[in-house]
Amino acid sequence: MPAPLVVLAGPTAVGKTGLSLELARRFGAEIVGADSVQIYRGLDIGSAKPTSQEQAQARHHLIDVADPAENFSAARYARLAAEAIDDISARGKQALVVGGTGLYIKALIFGLAPTPPVDQALRARLKQEWEQQGPQAMHQRLMELDPDTAAKLHPNDRQRVLRALEVCLQTGAPMSRRQKAHGFAAPRYPHLMIGLERPREELNQRIEQRARAMWNEGLLGEVEKLLAAGVPPEAPGLASLGYRQAVAYLRGEMQSEDALFDMIKRTKAYAKRQLTWFRGVRGLVWHHADDSLGIGRRVSAFWS
């Protein structure tokens, strides 16, 4: 039987890290990250990656598994996470999946709709068109071909926008149609999925406070170091929130306050999209992020 999983999901800055460490200590669990930025080596401050001290409190998996210039797919995440969960289970431990990247969690629990293999020539052409036409034009093109998928993707999410365009152009059918046919109805693991939430105003305050702390306490230096090490400014890792604003500032394209304001504004919008996404997940139960007692009781009942 597959290992029973507890999934701790929720928007950015809601408080997943602290609660996950508390649960890991209480239940002797190991943490499997589900964060599309924390998977990158060197992207520590801007991803709110657990610190070395926090990682020493519980064993973590799926952190620092890719270089910032690598494309990292949900399919690759699901494969590596499944391997980590098998290893955790084989050692008699429980696996606690923690993160805010809904697609990663969905891929792990329900699998992914089948897609055609990559056509390298088509991919190269689409990447060239992205550079020439820009993200807004390519996202609009996807909106015309597959509006359901386009509505779920930020225009700057180059990897997923281009992959959705590839599927449309290769197969003549939108990716959303394949996903609907797949259904995502049969879970691959017995699981308890807990969503963490806070009142909107409180969450927005936490987002702003954390963004300012990141900006003023090392994010710019972190990005300078990555660029100096040869990471391209357009690398997938540096396209994520916070990092792309830092790159724009360091390249003289934005003033510091404008870049920080843009980071805060877009992070708040991202958190709103995360909440909308998770509210559509079947079987997810919501708790206030500070309800460690209630969450602990629920987890204990599930794992007992």
Protein Blocks (a to p, Z undefined) as FASTA:
>chain_A
ZZdddddeddehklpmmmmmmmmmmnopacdddbfklmpghilmlnopacfklmmmpcce
hihkbcfkbccdfklmmmmmmmmmmmmmmnopacddddjbfklmmmmmnopaddddddfk
lmmmmmmmmmmnommlmmmmmmmmmmmlmmmpcfklmmlmmmmmmmmmmnopafklmmmm
noomacfbdcddddddddfklmmmmmmmmmmmmmmnommmmmmmmmmnopafklmklmpg
hjlmmmmmmnopacfklmmmmmmmmmmmmmmmmmmmmmmpghiacddfklmmlmmmmmmm
mmZZ
